[in-house]
Amino acid sequence: MLKMMPMQTAVKRAPLLRRVSTCVAAVCALMLAPAALGQEPTESPIPPSRPPSKPTPPGVTPPPPGPIGRPGDKSGDKLVRMNMTADVPRITPGEKFLLAFAFSIDPHWHIYWENAGASGAPTEIDVKAPPNFVVGKTLFPRPQIISSPEGATYGYEERVVLFVEISPPETAMPQVTFSAEASWLVCKDICKMGSAKATLSLPFGDTSLPGAAPIEIDPAVAVFKPRLPKDLTSVSGASVEFDGKQMTISLPAEGRDGGEFFPNPSPGVVFGEARFELHGTSLHAVVPVTLDANNALGKPMRLAGVVGLGRSGADPCYVFDVPLADDGRPQRN
């Protein structure tokens, strides 16, 4: 049975239907207007070369309008170039040698030492060696102090060579190949991650493969190898003293009246700013130290770092590592 709409309801809805019809007609007229005037329809405001933007998640700063990046921007892989070589042209069975990794860095950029300091990240090298070769740790030459808004950082500008010690077996073979992957953080006003892979083949022993050419040793190896820190314990008259609050490193001044200190902190140990005092022919580096055994992560606390005479990368430098007893005093052998 058909139910009739009450007249009062029909009268109230009529104006609404007229308004909807009027809006639809207006929209259609706007869409057809360009064609009626002989104009091409307006294109989408998003250029075809740029995909439609996605909603920005809450708490994320949206990117600026226009292309991301600027023409000429370099990646971290391009700002730093790495070349892999060695400090010997041929491996002698049973004799340690160094793989050398020369880094060329764009002007005004820098990479980091094994302890980056107040900000940054250390440069890392992972070496894969043939069977029976023992890969040692990465060796860093004396760094320079680089100021940053966060505080002092430690790293290298322009050029540096890092080294990895290799212990070969006694049994030789014509040739062996090493592979390596390096990663770094390179910074100026901003920071970028970079990495590179390399391989190096070296003759091993008195024989070599037919047609194998001798490797070319980068001249920078001879520059940076002497800048590797020597063991402080090998220096006559050098010592490290610690009274629980202050560490004093004493060593021959060798004509210098100042120096630099590069801490290598261990858990639970915080170093303050070093000051240098000249006492006759001896130079003393005096460093405030705060110990916190609760933050030692269950590991023995240590006083470790590099102390350098003078302020040049070519000046002598020395590495030390002093374990602390449970009472915070240096352990004596």
Residue pairs with C-beta under 8 A, 6 or more apart in sequence:
34 40
34 41
34 42
35 41
46 52
46 53
56 62
74 106
75 192
75 194
76 184
76 185
76 186
76 192
76 193
76 194
76 195
77 194
77 195
77 196
78 194
79 105
79 106
79 109
79 186
79 192
79 194
80 103
80 104
80 105
80 106
80 109
80 111
80 184
80 186
80 194
80 196
81 103
81 104
81 196
82 101
82 102
82 103
82 104
82 182
82 196
82 198
83 101
83 102
83 104
83 198
83 218
84 99
84 100
84 101
84 102
84 178
84 180
84 198
84 199
84 200
85 99
85 100
85 102
85 200
85 215
85 216
85 217
85 218
85 221
86 97
86 98
86 99
86 100
86 200
86 202
86 215
86 217
87 97
87 98
87 100
87 163
87 217
87 221
87 225
88 97
88 98
88 202
88 217
89 202
89 203
89 214
89 215
89 217
90 202
90 203
90 204
90 205
90 208
90 214
91 97
91 168
91 172
91 176
91 202
91 203
91 204
91 205
92 168
92 205
93 168
93 169
93 170
93 171
93 172
93 204
93 205
94 168
94 169
94 170
95 168
96 165
96 166
96 167
96 168
97 165
97 166
97 168
98 139
98 163
98 164
98 165
98 166
98 225
99 127
99 163
99 164
99 166
99 178
99 180
99 200
100 161
100 162
100 163
100 217
100 218
100 221
100 225
101 125
101 161
101 162
101 163
101 164
101 180
101 182
101 198
102 159
102 160
102 161
102 218
102 220
102 221
103 111
103 123
103 156
103 159
103 160
103 161
103 162
103 182
103 184
104 158
104 159
105 111
105 156
105 157
105 158
105 159
105 160
105 186
106 186
107 158
108 157
108 188
109 157
109 186
109 187
109 188
110 146
110 155
110 156
110 157
110 186
110 187
110 188
111 123
111 155
111 156
111 160
111 184
111 185
111 186
111 187
112 120
112 121
112 122
112 123
112 153
112 154
112 155
112 156
112 184
112 185
113 122
113 123
113 140
113 143
113 154
113 155
113 156
113 262
114 122
114 123
114 138
114 140
114 264
115 122
115 154
115 262
115 263
115 264
115 265
115 305
116 122
116 153
116 154
116 155
116 185
117 146
117 148
117 151
117 152
117 153
117 154
117 155
118 148
118 150
118 151
118 152
118 153
119 148
119 150
119 151
119 153
120 148
120 153
120 155
120 185
120 187
120 191
121 184
121 185
123 138
123 162
123 182
123 183
123 184
123 185
124 138
124 182
124 183
124 184
125 138
125 162
125 164
125 180
125 181
125 182
126 180
126 181
126 182
127 135
127 164
127 166
127 178
127 179
127 180
128 178
128 179
128 180
129 135
129 166
129 176
129 178
130 176
130 177
130 178
132 168
132 169
132 171
133 166
133 167
133 168
133 169
133 176
133 178
134 166
134 167
135 164
135 165
135 166
136 164
136 165
136 166
136 167
137 164
137 165
138 162
138 163
138 164
139 162
139 163
139 164
139 165
139 228
140 162
140 228
141 160
141 161
141 162
141 224
141 225
141 227
141 228
141 229
141 313
142 227
142 228
142 229
142 262
142 306
142 308
142 313
142 315
142 317
143 154
143 155
143 156
143 262
143 313
144 154
144 155
144 156
144 157
144 313
145 152
145 153
145 154
145 260
145 262
146 152
146 153
146 154
146 155
146 157
147 153
154 262
159 220
160 224
161 218
161 220
161 221
161 223
161 224
161 225
163 224
163 225
163 228
164 180
166 178
168 204
172 204
172 205
172 206
172 207
173 204
173 205
174 203
174 204
174 205
174 207
174 208
174 209
174 212
175 201
175 202
175 203
175 204
175 208
175 209
175 212
176 201
176 202
176 204
177 199
177 200
177 201
177 202
178 199
178 200
178 201
178 202
179 197
179 198
179 199
180 197
180 198
180 199
180 200
181 195
181 196
181 197
182 195
182 196
182 197
182 198
183 193
183 194
183 195
184 193
184 194
184 195
185 191
185 192
185 193
185 194
186 192
186 193
186 194
200 215
201 212
201 215
202 215
203 209
203 212
203 214
226 314
227 313
227 314
227 317
229 306
229 308
229 317
229 318
229 319
230 316
230 317
230 318
230 319
231 318
231 319
231 320
232 238
232 240
232 249
232 251
232 307
232 318
232 319
232 320
233 320
235 251
235 252
235 318
236 252
237 250
237 251
237 252
237 282
238 249
238 250
238 251
238 252
238 318
239 249
239 250
239 251
240 247
240 248
240 249
240 250
240 303
240 320
240 322
240 330
241 247
241 248
241 250
241 330
242 248
242 289
242 303
242 322
242 324
242 328
242 329
242 330
244 291
244 328
244 329
245 288
245 289
245 290
246 286
246 287
246 288
246 289
247 271
247 286
247 287
247 288
247 289
247 303
248 284
248 285
248 286
248 287
249 261
249 284
249 285
249 287
249 307
249 320
250 282
250 283
250 284
251 282
251 283
251 307
251 309
251 318
252 281
252 282
252 283
253 278
253 281
253 282
253 283
253 309
254 309
254 316
256 283
256 309
256 310
256 315
257 276
257 278
257 283
258 276
258 278
258 283
258 310
258 311
259 276
259 283
259 285
259 307
259 308
259 309
259 310
259 311
260 274
260 307
260 308
260 310
260 311
261 271
261 274
261 285
261 287
261 305
261 306
261 307
261 308
262 305
262 306
262 307
262 308
263 271
263 287
263 304
263 305
264 304
264 305
264 306
264 321
265 271
265 304
265 305
266 296
266 299
266 301
266 302
266 304
267 295
267 296
267 297
267 299
267 301
268 291
268 292
268 293
268 294
268 295
268 296
268 297
268 299
268 301
269 289
269 290
269 291
269 296
269 301
269 302
269 303
270 289
270 290
270 291
270 292
271 287
271 288
271 289
271 305
272 287
272 288
272 289
272 290
273 287
273 288
274 285
274 286
274 287
275 285
275 286
276 283
276 284
276 285
276 286
277 283
277 284
277 286
278 284
283 309
285 307
289 303
291 301
291 324
291 328
293 301
293 328
300 323
300 324
301 323
301 324
301 328
302 321
302 322
302 323
302 324
303 320
303 321
303 322
303 324
303 330
304 319
304 320
304 321
304 322
305 319
305 320
306 317
306 318
306 319
306 320
307 317
307 318
307 320
308 315
308 316
308 317
308 318
309 315
309 316
309 317
310 316
322 330
322 331
323 330
323 331
324 330
324 331
325 331
